Amino acid sequence: MQHLKKAKLVLEDGTVFEGTSFGYEKSVSGEVVFYTAMTGYPESLTDPSYKGQILVPTYPLIGNYGVPVKTEENGLPKFFESDKIHCTGLIISDYSFAYSHWNAEKSLGEWLKEEQVPGLFGIDTRALTKKLREHGSMLGKIVFSGEDIDFYDPNKENLVAQVSTKETKEYGTGKYKVVLVDCGVKYNIIRCLLKRDTTVKRVAWDYDFSNEDCDGIFLSNGPGDPALCKATIENVRKSLKKNIPIMGICLGNQIMARAAGAETYKLKYGHRSHNQPVMTPGNARCYITSQNHGFAINDATLPEDWQPLFVNVNDGTNEGIRHKTKPFFSAQFHPEASSGPLDTEFLFDKFIENIKDSTK
């Protein structure tokens, strides 16, 4: 094994964890967050919602199945959620140098170096996660010897503008035309829409879609504070005056709520996992969901013609909203979840049903 450099993860309260580098060797700063999943690191690392964040997987062994081959399907990379790694850095407990998988073409460390993203292993992620759960999400920095840098709070910036598409793109040739507002879209959202006889027009976060000739509007996931997406909120507000079906996911849920007149707030440490239970109020059925968000809707501020659609079983926070009479609804979790679970993909079917009803 080649000589590997030591580096430190420094939290804003002064706590220091020392680890060993297996990625790109540069000092970086961001918000330190944890997520709970045994698999799915290629998907998570390429999720634009992690923009500006130093990611801490709680599963101890990471890298054991390498990184998939970059093949395309419908103009999208088949095994990734965007075209590049979006998180600022990666912190893990134990790195598997000997990866093995039928579809792997390189190691996780090689990929991190190509994408210029630092990664540290040998850190007690259980202790780190416990601190984050007690304190809440914290700013942190990965520091190599002689390269100390300042702390950086990504939530003060409009991260959506950084990850959204810079040009309008179209996918598929289906019957129903859907305008996808890209606030940092995961590609599996596009895949799920294409499977349902749609033509997807992907537009930038600040694109004015309020007068677009389409059958439905889709608000994607994305990073950061929804309050900074003023252009998107205003365009959704104008669209809510019509009856064109609208569906939102994650940040799209928060944007729809703010457009309706509700408020959002920052969660203590967010929900980032593949195993969050949610329920529909008044219904005993529970769904297991994948999530990645640091903000939530204040249910108490929802207007009278809106109501919660899902609630988080663990902490009671909002997990979706719907209009009482119009075809508008959204989910805080990821029904397109890649790498899973797939319990709630039926919400895409509901969106298409709304479109069919509105185009009769």
HELIX and SHEET records of a PDB file:
HELIX    1   1 TYR A   41  LEU A   45  1                                   5    
HELIX    2   2 PRO A   48  TYR A   50  5                                   3    
HELIX    3   3 LEU A  108  GLU A  115  1                                   8    
HELIX    4   4 THR A  125  HIS A  135  1                                  11    
HELIX    5   5 PRO A  154  LYS A  156  5                                   3    
HELIX    6   6 LEU A  159  VAL A  163  1                                   5    
HELIX    7   7 TYR A  187  LEU A  194  1                                   8    
HELIX    8   8 PRO A  226  LEU A  228  5                                   3    
HELIX    9   9 LYS A  230  SER A  239  1                                  10    
HELIX   10  10 LEU A  251  ALA A  260  1                                  10    
HELIX   11  11 ASP A  299  THR A  301  5                                   3    
HELIX   12  12 PHE A  346  SER A  358  1                                  13    
SHEET    1   A 8 LYS A   6  LEU A  11  0                                        
SHEET    2   A 8 VAL A  16  SER A  21 -1                                        
SHEET    3   A 8 GLY A 119  PHE A 121 -1                                        
SHEET    4   A 8 GLY A  89  ILE A  91  1                                        
SHEET    5   A 8 GLN A  53  PRO A  57  1                                        
SHEET    6   A 8 VAL A  28  TYR A  35  1                                        
SHEET    7   A 8 MET A 138  VAL A 143 -1                                        
SHEET    8   A 8 LYS A   6  LEU A  11 -1                                        
SHEET    1   B 2 LEU A  61  ILE A  62  0                                        
SHEET    2   B 2 ASP A  94  TYR A  95  1                                        
SHEET    1   C 2 VAL A  67  PRO A  68  0                                        
SHEET    2   C 2 ALA A 104  LYS A 106 -1                                        
SHEET    1   D 2 GLU A  72  GLU A  73  0                                        
SHEET    2   D 2 LEU A  76  PRO A  77 -1                                        
SHEET    1   E 8 LYS A 169  TYR A 171  0                                        
SHEET    2   E 8 THR A 198  ALA A 204 -1                                        
SHEET    3   E 8 TYR A 176  ASP A 182  1                                        
SHEET    4   E 8 GLY A 216  LEU A 219  1                                        
SHEET    5   E 8 ILE A 246  ILE A 249  1                                        
SHEET    6   E 8 PHE A 328  ALA A 331  1                                        
SHEET    7   E 8 GLY A 320  HIS A 323 -1                                        
SHEET    8   E 8 TRP A 306  PRO A 308 -1                                        
SHEET    1   F 3 CYS A 286  ILE A 297  0                                        
SHEET    2   F 3 THR A 264  MET A 279 -1                                        
SHEET    3   F 3 VAL A 311  ASN A 312 -1                                        
END                                                                             
